[in-house]
């Protein structure tokens, strides 16, 4: 039995269904959907690469949701985030050389050699840059490298705020780790490698939250003051009576890197005024005491964004305490306060112009969920998605109304995924 037949047979056994249920949940039809999805990806790899004599791996990295802590990680703040049951999935086999070939559904083929790990300016903003950057980050940490062939599919929408780039980076790191290092790289260095690729090779100055949530899995609070301190939290929103509904408003922030980068830059301008590199090293009372002089130096928006940072850092701690108490009223209050702060102080709900799809989505959510749930901008902001905590008895109505505005399949009802990057199946087992 060749590797493809062996993998397809493995997918049809009962342990595979248990694995699917853990990673993707048990909603109606979900296990069958994942079986079809995985089987088609294996067949696609066979049709493209014909690697009958090679071991096969099915490797997954989830998207993520940021719950509280919007745009605080890049200034060493606190966040509350979770991996979700949408993922970037690869069927992959090793090569005998250093070449990499990746066929991602809906995207151009990536072909490159890991013998060359230099930054290529012409690659910035592309997936090829992420592959090369991850490989360099792993090599710098003493990891072994080798070539691979991969067929990739993803239901983490690009530009949606669910961290498609972080999921992709973490997946590539997991591929090189599984094929050549025994899957021994821990979740935090894996996330740091992925962030390095995005910052240096892709050219986007992201913080570490996205990669940490995708790499670690589950619901976690992370403190980035020094080295990231990750603390898992035991809470199930569904069991508490709420659905996590992400609304895709149709916009993408793929081309909004300058808007995104300005948030970090302006926060760091405020920190620099006080002789510091990041806002976490500044005391909130310093901002209040020097606001007049600071306004003359940097203007109003950086101050507003700094105010958001300090308030959001405090909210994360309060949200964690509410989760531990299982105090739903306090949790919803913190979530809505965070969303309002992102809208009014951080100002990452829309760019200058006439189109404001996210603003409309937030207004509709507020109308439907006031006093019952919570709503907020999701991810980097400016375009993409909103995150809504919807009572289960309102979920169908909420989805129907949002899809009437934003189109069929614009809503995703998510579960928190308990695992981060994972070798889901392998013919080496």
C-alpha positions in Angstrom: 0.0 0.0 0.0 1.5 3.3 -1.1 1.5 6.4 1.1 -1.6 7.9 -0.5 -3.7 4.8 -0.1 -2.4 4.4 3.5 -3.4 8.0 4.4 -6.9 7.7 2.8 -7.5 4.5 4.7 -6.4 6.1 7.9 -8.8 9.0 7.4 -11.8 6.6 7.3 -11.1 5.0 10.7 -12.9 6.0 13.9 -9.9 7.6 15.5 -9.8 10.1 12.6 -13.4 11.1 13.4 -12.4 11.7 17.1 -9.5 13.8 15.9 -11.8 15.8 13.6 -14.3 16.4 16.4 -11.6 17.7 18.7 -10.2 20.2 16.1 -13.4 21.3 14.3 -16.3 20.6 16.7 -19.4 18.4 16.1 -21.9 20.7 14.4 -24.1 19.0 11.9 -22.2 17.7 8.9 -18.8 19.0 10.2 -17.1 15.6 10.5 -18.2 14.6 7.0 -17.1 17.9 5.6 -13.6 17.5 7.1 -13.3 14.0 5.9 -14.1 15.2 2.3 -11.8 18.1 2.7 -8.8 16.1 3.9 -9.4 13.3 1.4 -9.5 15.8 -1.5 -6.3 17.4 -0.4 -4.5 14.0 -0.3 -5.7 13.3 -3.8 -4.6 16.7 -4.9 -1.1 16.1 -3.6 -1.0 12.8 -5.4 -2.2 14.4 -8.7 0.4 17.1 -8.5 3.5 15.5 -6.9 3.1 11.7 -7.3 5.1 11.1 -4.1 4.1 7.4 -3.8 7.4 6.4 -2.1 7.5 9.3 0.4 5.9 9.6 3.9 2.9 11.9 4.0 1.9 14.4 6.7 -1.4 16.3 7.2 -0.4 19.4 9.2 -2.9 22.0 10.4 -2.5 25.5 12.0 -5.6 27.3 13.2 -6.8 30.9 12.7 -7.3 33.0 15.8 -9.7 35.4 17.4 -8.6 38.3 19.6 -11.1 38.7 22.4 -9.6 41.6 24.4 -6.3 43.3 23.9 -6.8 44.9 20.5 -3.4 46.3 19.3 -1.5 46.0 22.6 0.9 43.2 21.9 3.3 45.2 19.8 3.8 47.5 22.7 4.3 44.7 25.2 0.8 44.7 26.5 -1.7 42.0 27.7 -4.1 40.1 25.5 -6.9 37.5 25.7 -7.1 35.4 22.5 -8.2 32.0 21.3 -7.5 29.6 18.4 -10.6 28.9 16.3 -11.8 25.9 14.4 -10.9 27.4 11.0 -7.4 26.3 9.8 -4.7 26.3 7.2 -4.1 22.7 6.2 -1.3 21.1 4.3 -0.7 17.7 2.8 3.1 17.5 2.6 5.9 15.2 1.8 9.7 15.6 2.2 12.1 16.1 -0.7 15.7 14.9 -1.2 16.9 18.5 -2.0 16.3 21.9 -0.5 13.6 23.0 -2.9 10.1 23.9 -1.8 7.0 23.7 -3.9 3.6 24.8 -2.5 0.3 24.6 -4.4 -2.2 26.6 -2.4 -5.8 26.6 -3.6 -6.6 29.9 -5.2 -3.0 31.3 -5.1 0.0 31.2 -7.4 2.4 28.3 -7.0 5.4 28.9 -4.7 8.7 27.5 -5.9 12.0 28.4 -4.1 15.2 27.0 -2.7 16.0 27.0 1.0 19.7 27.2 0.0 18.9 30.9 -0.3 17.6 32.4 2.9 18.3 36.1 2.2 15.6 38.7 2.3 14.3 39.3 -1.2 12.8 42.8 -1.5 10.7 41.8 -4.5 9.1 39.0 -2.4 7.9 41.3 0.4 4.1 41.0 0.9 4.0 37.5 -0.6 3.7 34.0 0.8 7.1 33.1 -0.6 8.6 35.7 1.7 6.9 34.0 4.7 8.3 30.6 3.7 11.9 31.9 3.3 11.6 33.9 6.5 10.3 31.0 8.6 13.2 28.8 7.3 15.7 31.5 8.2 14.2 31.8 11.7 14.4 28.1 12.2 18.0 27.9 10.9 19.0 30.7 13.3 17.7 28.6 16.2 19.7 25.5 15.1 16.9 23.6 13.4 17.4 21.3 10.5 16.0 22.3 7.1 15.0 20.4 4.0 12.8 20.7 1.0 9.1 19.7 0.8 6.2 19.5 -1.6 2.8 20.7 -0.2 -0.8 21.0 -1.3 -2.5 23.6 0.9 -6.1 24.6 1.5 -7.3 27.2 4.0 -10.7 28.3 5.3 -9.0 31.2 7.2 -10.0 33.9 4.8 -7.2 36.2 3.7 -7.5 39.7 5.0 -10.4 38.8 7.2 -8.9 39.5 10.6 -8.7 35.8 11.5 -4.9 35.8 11.0 -4.6 33.9 7.8 -0.9 35.0 7.5 -0.1 33.9 11.1 -1.8 30.5 10.5 0.2 30.1 7.3 3.5 31.0 8.9 2.9 28.7 11.9 1.9 25.9 9.5 5.2 26.3 7.5 7.1 26.2 10.8 5.2 23.1 11.8 6.0 21.4 8.4 9.7 22.0 8.7 9.6 20.9 12.3 7.6 17.7 11.6 9.6 16.7 8.6 13.2 17.4 9.8 13.1 18.0 13.6 10.8 15.5 15.1 8.1 18.1 15.8 10.1 19.4 18.8 9.8 23.2 18.5 7.7 24.5 21.4 4.7 26.8 20.8 6.4 30.1 21.9 9.6 29.8 19.8 7.4 28.6 16.9 5.3 31.8 17.2 8.4 33.9 17.5 9.8 32.4 14.3 6.6 33.1 12.5 6.5 36.7 13.7 10.1 37.2 12.6 9.1 36.0 9.1 6.2 38.4 9.0 8.2 41.4 10.3 11.5 41.0 8.5 10.7 39.1 5.3 7.0 39.9 4.6 7.4 43.5 5.8 4.5 43.9 8.2 5.3 45.1 11.7 2.9 42.8 13.6 3.0 42.0 17.2 3.2 38.5 18.5 -0.4 37.8 19.6 -1.6 36.3 16.3 1.2 33.8 16.0 1.0 32.9 19.7 -2.7 32.2 19.6 -2.4 30.1 16.4 0.7 28.3 17.7 -0.6 27.6 21.2 -4.3 26.8 20.8 -7.2 27.1 23.3 -8.3 30.2 25.1 -5.2 32.0 26.6 -4.2 35.2 28.2 -0.7 36.4 27.2 1.4 39.0 28.9 4.1 40.4 26.6 5.9 42.6 29.1 9.1 40.6 28.9 9.2 37.1 27.4 5.6 36.0 26.6 3.9 34.5 29.6 1.0 32.3 28.4 -1.8 31.2 30.7 -4.5 28.8 29.5 -8.1 29.6 30.7 -10.8 27.1 31.1 -14.0 28.6 29.7 -16.4 27.5 27.0 -18.5 30.3 25.5 -20.9 27.8 23.9 -21.6 26.1 27.2 -22.2 29.5 28.8 -24.9 30.2 26.2 -23.1 32.2 23.6 -22.1 31.7 20.0 -19.0 33.4 18.7 -20.1 34.8 15.3 -17.6 36.5 13.0 -19.1 38.7 10.3 -17.1 39.2 7.1 -18.1 42.6 5.9 -16.5 42.1 2.5 -13.4 44.3 2.9 -9.8 43.1 3.2 -7.0 44.7 5.1 -4.4 43.1 2.8 -3.5 46.5 1.3 -3.8 48.4 4.5 -0.4 47.7 6.1 0.3 51.5 6.4 -2.9 52.1 8.4 -2.1 49.1 10.6 1.6 50.1 11.0 0.6 53.6 12.0 -1.0 52.3 15.2 2.2 50.8 16.4 4.3 53.8 15.2 2.1 56.3 17.0 2.0 54.4 20.2 5.8 54.2 20.1 6.0 58.0 19.4 4.2 58.5 22.7 6.6 56.1 24.4 9.6 57.9 22.9 8.4 61.2 24.4 8.9 59.7 27.8 12.3 58.1 26.8 10.9 54.6 26.4 10.6 52.2 23.4 7.1 50.9 24.2 4.1 52.1 26.1 4.3 49.2 28.6 7.3 51.0 30.1 5.3 54.2 30.5 3.0 54.8 33.5 -0.6 55.9 32.7 -0.3 58.9 35.0 2.7 60.2 33.0 0.4 60.5 30.0 -2.1 62.6 32.0 0.5 64.8 33.5 2.3 65.6 30.3 -0.7 65.6 27.9 -0.4 69.3 26.9 3.3 69.0 25.9 2.7 65.7 24.3 -0.2 67.1 22.2 2.1 69.8 20.9 4.7 67.1 20.0 2.7 64.3 18.5 -0.9 65.5 18.0 -4.1 64.1 19.3 -4.5 60.6 17.6 -1.3 59.1 19.1 -2.6 60.2 22.6 -6.0 58.6 22.0 -4.3 55.4 20.9 -2.1 55.5 24.0 -5.2 55.9 26.2 -6.7 52.9 24.5 -3.5 50.9 25.3 -3.6 51.7 29.0 -7.3 51.1 29.3 -7.1 47.9 27.3 -4.3 46.5 29.4 -6.4 47.0 32.5 -9.4 45.4 30.8 -7.6 42.2 30.0 -6.9 41.7 33.7 -10.5 42.4 34.6 -11.8 40.1 31.9 -9.6 37.3 33.1 -10.9 37.7 36.6 -14.5 37.7 35.3 -13.8 34.5 33.4 -12.4 32.8 36.5 -15.5 33.9 38.4 -17.7 32.9 35.5 -19.3 36.3 35.8 -21.1 36.7 32.4 -22.4 40.2 33.1 -18.9 41.5 33.9 -17.5 39.6 30.9 -20.0 41.2 28.5 -19.3 44.7 30.0 -15.6 44.3 29.5 -16.0 43.1 25.9 -18.3 46.0 24.9 -16.0 48.5 26.6 -13.1 47.1 24.7 -15.0 47.3 21.4 -16.0 50.9 22.1 -12.4 51.8 22.9 -11.2 50.3 19.6 -13.9 52.3 17.8 -13.4 55.7 19.5 -9.8 55.8 20.8 -7.8 53.3 18.7 -9.8 54.3 15.6 -9.3 51.1 13.6 -12.9 50.6 12.4 -12.6 52.4 9.1 -10.2 54.4 6.9 -10.8 57.9 5.7 -13.5 57.6 2.9 -17.1 56.9 2.3 -17.2 53.1 2.6 -17.7 51.9 6.2 -18.9 48.3 6.1 -17.5 47.5 9.5 -19.1 50.5 11.1 -22.5 49.4 9.8 -22.0 45.9 11.0 -21.2 47.2 14.5 -24.2 49.4 14.5 -26.5 46.5 13.5 -24.9 44.3 16.2 -25.5 46.9 18.8 -29.1 47.2 17.8 -29.7 43.5 18.0 -27.5 42.6 21.0 -27.8 45.6 23.4 -28.2 44.3 26.9 -27.8 40.7 25.7 -24.4 40.2 24.1 -21.2 41.9 22.9 -19.7 43.1 19.6 -16.4 44.6 18.5 -14.0 45.2 15.6 -11.9 42.0 15.1 -8.3 41.6 14.3 -6.2 44.4 12.8 -9.2 46.4 11.9 -9.9 49.0 9.2 -11.6 46.3 7.1 -12.5 42.7 7.3 -14.5 41.2 10.2 -16.4 41.9 13.4 -16.6 39.6 16.4 -19.9 39.1 18.1 -20.9 37.2 21.3 -24.5 36.2 20.5 -26.9 34.4 22.8 -27.6 31.0 21.4 -31.4 31.7 21.1 -30.6 34.7 18.9 -27.8 33.2 16.8 -30.0 32.1 13.8 -31.8 35.5 13.6 -28.5 37.4 14.0 -26.8 35.4 11.2 -29.8 35.8 8.9 -30.0 39.5 9.3 -26.2 40.0 8.8 -26.2 37.8 5.7 -29.1 39.8 4.3 -26.7 42.8 4.4 -23.3 41.2 3.7 -24.3 38.2 1.6 -24.6 34.4 1.9 -21.7 32.8 3.8 -20.6 36.1 5.3 -21.0 34.8 8.9 -18.9 32.1 10.7 -20.1 30.5 13.9 -16.9 29.6 15.6 -15.7 27.3 18.3 -12.5 27.6 20.3 -10.0 25.0 19.1 -8.1 23.4 22.0 -4.9 22.7 19.9 -2.6 25.0 18.1 -0.3 23.8 15.3 -0.7 20.0 14.9 0.4 17.0 12.9 -3.1 15.7 12.5 -2.2 12.5 10.6 1.0 10.9 9.3 1.9 7.7 7.4 4.9 7.6 9.7 2.8 6.7 12.7 
